[in-house]
Amino acid sequence: MKDMKVELMRFMMAYKFALDEMNTKINILKEEFNYIHDYNPIEHVKSRLKTPESIIQKVYRKGYDFNLHSIKENVRDIAGIRITCSFQSDIYELSRMIANQKDVTVVDYKDYIKNPKPNGYQSLHFIVQIPIFMSDREELTYVEVQIRTIAMDFWASLEHKIFYKYNKEVPEHMIAELKEASVMADKLDRKMERLHKEISEIKQAERNKDERLLLDLSNGNFTFPFLENFIQKTMDDKK
């Protein structure tokens, strides 16, 4: 019993440490964006660890063998992280950055943005495996990562509350309206991203103009087209 208790404690601790490790990786990316780049795609980060009761319920519901090895290989969402981004393009860029880290291995990938669920649910899900170094062993541990936009997260949160209230027996007309709302959320995401892209292009053009002006000044070129045009127009008016 003592050995079993120690193994169970190690089992759960590995997921807690894996969650801490992934949160650290994401926080490093977040800090880098804040200090180096002009734009931070990460809006919010939430993490959770399934309770032993929730794990057992899933094991019985799915019919898995009741041993730690089976649970580890079949219940891969014991540790979970949800990241909320501003735009859809941020989701794919951030997932690429996480997947490219040296000690992160992506073992499963589900794109519910390009292929939404029948109820309209949209999000990017992937399972990563990372090494956790204990005092006497290395544990390769699974963490589920979900990345979605603010609009997707808003829709998913309300959809969950509605289904929970109705005990998953939601009237047909409400299912249809929820699906319609998910389409509207997707349109909002796409429109806001288009506006963001246009504004970014305008800002980049202004930066390029300022850089050219500074380059002219550093090269001793103090002639400015707008001044030349003004002088020429003034002279023309005096004629």
N, C-alpha and C positions, 0 to 999 in steps of 0.2 A: 504493500500500500504506500509505503514511504517513497519507493522508487517511482511508482506510478504518479504520485503527487508531484515529485520533482520534474518528471518528464512533461507532465501537463503544464506545469508552471513555465518550463523552458519553451514549450510549444507556443503559449500565449505571449511570452516575453519577446520571442523572435518577431512576431507580427507588430508588437508595439515598437520595437527598435527599427523595424523596416519602415514603419510609418514615420518615425522620427527622422530617419535617413532621407526619405523622399521629401518630407517637409523642408529639411535643410537644403536639399538640392533646388527646390522650387523657390525658397527664400533667397538663395544666392542669385538665381536668375532675376528675381524681382528687384533685388538691390542693384544688380548690374544695370538693368534697364533704367532704374531711377537715377543713377549717378552718371552713366555714360551715354545713354541714348536719349533722344528727345521724347520718346513715347514708351509707355509701359503697358503691355497688352493684358497684364494680370489684374483683374478687378478684385476678386475674392478667392480665398482658399479655405476649404473645409475638409476636415479629416475625421474618420470614425473607425472604431474597432468593434467588430461584432461581439456581443456578449456570448458566453458559453451556452446560455439557454437558446439564443438565436441560432447558433451553430448546430446544436443538437436538433432543433426543430427542422432545419434545412436538411440535415443528414437523413432523418426519418422520412421527410416529405419526398426526397429524391430517391430514397432506397439505397443509399451508399452503405458500405461496410463501416461498422462503428469501431474504427481504430485510427490512430493519429496519422499514419501514412496515407490511408484512404481519404481522410478529411483534408489533409494538406493538398493532395493532388486533385481532389474534386471540388472542394469549396475554396475557390481562389479569390473570393471577395471578402475574406475575413478582415483584411486591412484595406481601407478605401480612402481615396482622396478625390475631391471634386474641385475643379478649378473653373472659375467664371471669367470669361474674356469679354472684350468689347465687341470684337468682330469675328466673323467666321474665318477669315484668313489667319487671324491670330491663333485660332484653335490648331490649325495644321502646322503653323510655324512653331508653336510651343511644343506640340507633340513630337515634332522632328528634333527639337533641341533636347528633349528628355530622352528620346530613343537613341540619340547619338552619343550619350554619355558612356564612358568606357565600361563601367561596371553595371550597366542597365541592359537587360535582355528582354525584348518584347516577345511574349509567347502567344499572345492572342490579340486580335485587332478587329473591332467592329465599328463601322462608320454608319451611324444612324442619322447622319446629316444628309449625305448623298442618297442613302436608302432608309428613309424614316420608317418607324414601326407603323403598323396598320392604324393605330390610334392617333398618329401624328407626332409621336415622341421623337425628338431630335437631340442627339448628343454624340460625342466621339468617346468610345469606350476602348481601353486596351489594358491588358494584364502585363505587368512587368515582373521580372524576377531579379532580385538584387541580393548580394552576399551580406550576411550579418555575421560578424566575428564575435563569437562567445569566448569564454575563458578556455574552453577545451575543444572547440569545434567551430566549423564554418557552416552556417545555415543558409541555404538558398531559399529565399522567402518571396512569396507572391504578394503583389499589391495591385489592386484595381485602381485605375486612374480614369476619371470622367472629366471631359472638358466640354463646356458649352458656353453659349453667349448669355448675356443678361436676359434677353427675351426668351431664349430656350429655357433658362432656369426658372423664370417667372411662370411660364406655361406649365412646366413639369411640376413645380411646387403646388400650384392650384389644382392641377389634374389629380395629383396624389391626394390632396385634401378632399376633393369631391368624391373620389372612389372610396376613400376611407369612411366618409360620412354615410355613404350608401352601401357600405359593406360589399363593394364591387358589383352591386346590382344597379347599375346606372341606367336610367331610361334611355331609349334609343335616340330620342331627339337631342338629348344632352350629349351623347356620344358624337352625333353629327356636328353639333355646335363646337365641341372641343376640337374636333378635327379641323373645322373651319378656322378656329382660333389659332391653331398651330400653323396653318397656311399664312394667316395674317402676320404672325410673329416672324415667319421666314421672310415675308415680303418686307417687313420693317427692318430686319437684319440687313437685307440686300440693299435697301435704300440708304440706310445709315452708312453702310460701308462705301457706297458710291460717293456720298457726300464727303466722307472722310478722305477718300482717295483724291477727290477734286481739290479739297482744301490743302492736302499734302503737296499736290503738284504745284499749286499757287505759291505755297511757302518755299518750295524748292526752287522755283523760278526766281523768287525774290532773293533767296540766298545766293544763287548763281550770279545774279545781277550785282549784288554787293561784293562778291568775290572778284568779279571782273573790274569793278571800280577800285578796289584795294590794290589789285594787280597793276592797274594803270598808274595809280599813285606811287607805288613802289618802284615802277620803271621810269618815273619822271615824266609820265605822259599826263599833263594837266589840262588837256583839251577835252571839253565835255560837249557832246553833240547838242544837248538842249540849250547850252549857252550860245553856241555858234548859230543855232537856228534863231534864237531870240535876237542876237545882234544883227543877223542878216535881215530879219523881219523889220527891225527898227530902222535900219538903213533904207530898206525899200519904202517904208512909210514916209521917210523924209524926202524922197525923190519926187 
